[in-house]
Every structure is written in C-alpha cells, then in structure tokens.
Amino acid sequence: MTKVLLIEDDNETAGEISAELADRGFEVEWSADGLDGLAKARDLRPDAMIVDRLLPGMDGLTVIESLRKDQVRTPVLVLSALGAVDDRVRGLRMGGDDYLTKPFAIVELVARIEALLRRPPETRETTLRVGPLELDLIERTVKRGDRKIDLLPREFRLLEYMMRRSDQLLTRAMLLEEVWNYKFVPATNLVDVHMGRVRHKVDGPGDIPMIHNVRGAGFILRAVS
Amino acid sequence: MPLRPAGQPGGGFGKLQLQFIRSKTFHWTAALAGLFAIFVTVLFAFIYFSIDSYLIARSDRAITTQAGFFAGLPRDRMISAIDDHLMQDSRGVQFAGVFDAKRDRLAGNIAALPDGVEVGAPARSAPLVSLDSRDAGATSVRTVARRLDNGDILVVGRNVDETAEVFKVVGAALALGLLPAFFLWLLAGAWLSARARRRVEEVNLRVQRIIAGHLRERLPHRDVDEPFSRLAAIVNGMLDELETTINALAGVGNDIAHDLRTPLTRARLTLERGRTNAATLEQLQEVVDKAIAGIDQSLSIVTALLRLAEIENSRRSSAFGDVALCEMLREVCDMYEPIAEDKQIALSVDISGKLSVRGDRDLLLEAVANLVDNAIKFTPRGGRVELALSRGQGETILRVTDTGAGISDQEREAVLRRFYRSDKIRNTPGFGLGLNLVSAIVKLHGFRLIIHPGPGGRVEIVCPDENSGQT
C-alpha cells in the first residue's frame, strides 16, 4: 500500500486531504508540525509527502532540505499560499518535486500526488506504446493500430506527454505547465480546445475512446484492449 | 518643531508673542547679528589705530626735521626762526622752546623744560605746558629735544590732536551705523521666525485636516522660487497622487465585492433550489457541480487578485534574462491558433528579424497571452488578430491588433483600473483583470503599455533598450 506523509497544521484541511487520499487507497500518516513531521519522514519512509509551506516548529521547505541532506529522495508536494510563491518554491519543480497554491481543488492535489508517485522511468525506447496507440519519437509519427494519425507538432507534444503518463489523471494546470510551459492558467479553456483536436484524431469514428474527459478535473489516456 | 494638534495655537496671546524668541530662526539671526557687531567694531578699531599711528609717525618726522633745521642756525637767527614758526601756527598745535644749561627758558612757547624729556632720543610723548594757556595745565605732546653746541637745549613738539577727532568720528560712525543695523537685524530675525512659525502653524492646520479625512485639502503656496513654496508644491503633488490612488482603491473595493458576489449568489441560488427540487442523486450531483463551478469562479477572481498583488510587489529582476520575443510570439500563436480557428478568426504573426529583450520570460509570456486572449475574445467571428514585432527608435515594439470594437478614448484609462469591464463587453466572459495583469507586468519591466483608440483594437508593449532589465 502506498504510504503518504501529510505535514499540515490546519486540522480541517488535513482531515479533508486524509479522507480523500484514504478513499483512493493511500495509507496516510499525518503530522501537525515541522519537527514531528521530519522525524516521521525519517522513521516511516513514506512513498510521497505533502508538506505545508508554513508550519509550526520548522518551516516546510527546511524540512525538505533536511531530508535531502540525509539523501532521502522521497518526492514532495509543497502547499503554499499564492502570495508566498517565491523562487525557492518555484525551484521545487526543477528538482522533481511539485507545489500547489492554496486554495486548490482536491482532485488537483490527488492528480499531482499520483504524478509524483508514478514518475515515468527514463527509457531509451524511441517508441511509446499505449494499447493500440504507437508513437515514434524519431520518425515523429503516430499510429493507432494500422491507421496513421497526422498530428501538428503541438498535438504531437501533447499526445507524447499523455502517453508517458497513461492511466493517470492529468489536470489542465499540469498540462499547461508541462506541455506548454505556462506558469499561469489563462482565462480561455485553451487545454480543452487542444485536447479536442487531439481526441478527434486519436479516437476516430467507430474506435473505442482512449482519451477520457474527467468532469471538473482533467483528462486521462486509457489503454483499451 | 513638533506638530501640535490643530486648535491649540500655543495657549495664550503673550506666550505666542514671545515664542519667536525661543525659535531656532531667531537664535540664528541674533547670533549672526552679534557676530556682525563684533566684526564691525574690530574693523573700526583697526581703522582708528592705523590712522592714529600714521598721524603720529607723520608728526614725529615733521618735528624731527624741524628740530634739525633749528639746530643748524646760530642762536639769534634760531630764536627768530622759532618765533616765526610759532606765529604761523594758527591752530596752536606747535610747540618749540630753547633752554640754557640751567634749564631757564631763552625763547619759545614752552613754560618749562619738562622732566620726561630725554635729550637726543627719538620723538616721544611728554607733558608740555604752553605759555599761551598755562592755566589749562600740561598736555601730552609728541616731543624731541636736542642739545645744541653751546650747551642750550632745543625742544620741538607737536600736539597730535587729530587722533582725538578721528576717534570721535569713528565712534560716531559706529553709533550711527552699527546700532541701528544691529537692531534691524534682530527685528528681521524676529519677523522671519514669526513668519516661519505662522507658516508651519498653517501647514500643521491643513495637515491635521488631511489626516482627519479631508483629502481635497492642499498646502498653501505661492508661485515663487522659495524653498517653503517649493516644498509645499512638492507635498501637494504627492497629495494629488495619493488622492487618486485612494479613490481608485475605494472603487476597486466595490468592484471586487460586486464581481465576487455575482458567482456566489448564483451558487447559493443553485444550492437552495437543488436542496428543494433534487429528487435523485444524479440531480443533486448536477446541482453540486454547478455550485462548485460558481465557487471556482469566485476563487479564480481571488487568485487573479493575489497574482496581481504578487506581480506588483515583486522586484525579482534576478529572474531576468534574455527573452527571444519572436519565439515567444510563435509559441503564443501556436497556443491560441485552434481557438482562433474555432471562431474563424485569422491569427497571424508578423516578425521582422530576431528581437529579444531583457525580462522574465514567464511573465512576458503571460502578458502577451493575455493580450491575445483578449483580442480573440473581443473580435467577432470572421475577424482578424495580428501579432507584430518591430523595431522603433531605440525600442522594440510588440503589437497586438484586432478587428474588434477596440477601446474608446475615454475608456482607455478606465480599462487599466482593476475589474473594469466595458459595458459593451459585459456579456463576454472574463474577469476584467487581464489588462491589469498586463499593465503590472509591463510596469515591472520598465516597459510602456500603449492602448490605441478604436475602431479596431491596437495594444502595444514598448520595450526601450536602455531600460530593459531595470525595474
């Protein structure tokens, strides 16, 4: 069972997050202050951590730095107030970790934890395969079964990202950040429009749909047999 | 000088009258007046002593020459020469006399050979008694004495009474000039300090009114090049700026309240109706989804506001680097192309050359994306949106044009105010913060945002070369 350590000093927020994660089959350990959280992180060896930026006892980022010094590479999702996002927080994404600004949707948090836990392995494979879908990174071609799919470069990039993270919920914010390198959420539903184009090409008439829209959350690419 | 609350001008009339004496201005003028008086007195004393010693030296030379002349004559002729010499002296300042070895007077107007006279010495002051005014007693006179070949003693003297006159003149000048000047000075000091006090009091009174909330109040000032007036003008300029800002803030508060209330009211209504009407789980879920959407909309407004505050407060020029604008524009275009296509809007990029500026890539991308987002939103179906990059004089110009309604002249300023949405476009979704965000980002970079009047939208970000990289 996947173990997640939650270090968050607000009881109610912690309760909601714990309940949601438990529903999704995670084992959740909760700690309400930085020092205790650091001790738990060392003892319990969780698979992932959710750390609030502002904590009593020890600042969230300091907790992470202390762990990294001990060579503990547990992936971390930092929760930060929007006004407090600085270069240190931004730097988390470079180090393979992630951050989320409060207030956030709970699905967004779960999606990001899933993403941290299932970081795609570094492969030398030049062809990605998800079910009948095949994407050649060298030739820049895509096939679904025998059908060739013509994609624009931006559509290719989007599908490549989704295939690397198949069967995972990808939120709009995640796609904006990772595929388009946008650090903000534009007013217009850009992602939906792009996704619509790709879906139209991937899921042809008569095909079993592979790209699924999860209402209010994001998109999933599922391998269908 | 500490500011006293308005309405308590120092307590009592007499006290107010005397306060100028305690003021710094008055102290300084009094000290300066004293220094001036000392300086002038020293100057006058110097003049007096210089003239005095000059006059004495001159008369000393005269009597020495005279004595030499008399001594060279035989006794008879000497006596008549002395008589002649004394006769010609109308002012009675000349003294001369010949005494024999027994100190008896042979000729001249000196009553007796004075004791202080040393024969053969240089000229010096000695008390002589004149024959003409024996009653007046001895007067101190510059004198030389010579022993003649026959044993007689020749005495020649001159009363240098001009020095007394010079002293009188100098004293009178000092009294006539210095004393009035000194008192005038003190008076000026008192007046200046009283005036400064009055003006500070007046400023204090007005400032108290401003503190009390009368934002329209201004400090008194005249259009003269005088420090106090200039200071008042500067403070007034600052007050103008503050007044505008405070008024704008008040408006923003209302706008925020309005924009937050609308989606929240909708969410509340949905929940209320759903609670009564929903019969199945599906119906209830639908209601909850709608409510969540409404709350999300409110949250996104809060998020946008916080983001705006974050940008306005950030001074992170450390994150500045060279941003290749051409690539950035292509990226934005690439991003928005499908949306434009859906609306049958032709989206094009016109770039002349490889241009780059110093800045924060993420923020600039956000600004340009916002401009394009707006342009597509407000351009009717079948229109055109064009992104252009060109060089001006010492500046790089990034331009977004569209075939929408554009922004009218009087709306231009208002558009940059938070939450402003043109009445014409109220029906188009959007939170009205987009241009504020662009404006904040542009300001952070030291660039200029120019919104051209309609018809047709035309917005420019002007990036001056030398300013790039500065905040």
Boltz contact constraints between the chains, C-beta under 6 A:
constraints:
  - contact:
      token1: [A, 82]
      token2: [B, 306]
      max_distance: 6.0
  - contact:
      token1: [A, 83]
      token2: [B, 306]
      max_distance: 6.0
  - contact:
      token1: [A, 83]
      token2: [B, 310]
      max_distance: 6.0
  - contact:
      token1: [A, 103]
      token2: [B, 299]
      max_distance: 6.0
  - contact:
      token1: [A, 154]
      token2: [B, 334]
      max_distance: 6.0
  - contact:
      token1: [A, 180]
      token2: [B, 335]
      max_distance: 6.0
  - contact:
      token1: [A, 183]
      token2: [B, 362]
      max_distance: 6.0
  - contact:
      token1: [A, 184]
      token2: [B, 366]
      max_distance: 6.0
  - contact:
      token1: [A, 186]
      token2: [B, 369]
      max_distance: 6.0
  - contact:
      token1: [A, 186]
      token2: [B, 373]
      max_distance: 6.0
  - contact:
      token1: [A, 187]
      token2: [B, 373]
      max_distance: 6.0
  - contact:
      token1: [A, 187]
      token2: [B, 430]
      max_distance: 6.0
  - contact:
      token1: [A, 188]
      token2: [B, 373]
      max_distance: 6.0
  - contact:
      token1: [A, 193]
      token2: [B, 338]
      max_distance: 6.0
  - contact:
      token1: [A, 193]
      token2: [B, 339]
      max_distance: 6.0
  - contact:
      token1: [A, 194]
      token2: [B, 338]
      max_distance: 6.0
  - contact:
      token1: [A, 197]
      token2: [B, 338]
      max_distance: 6.0
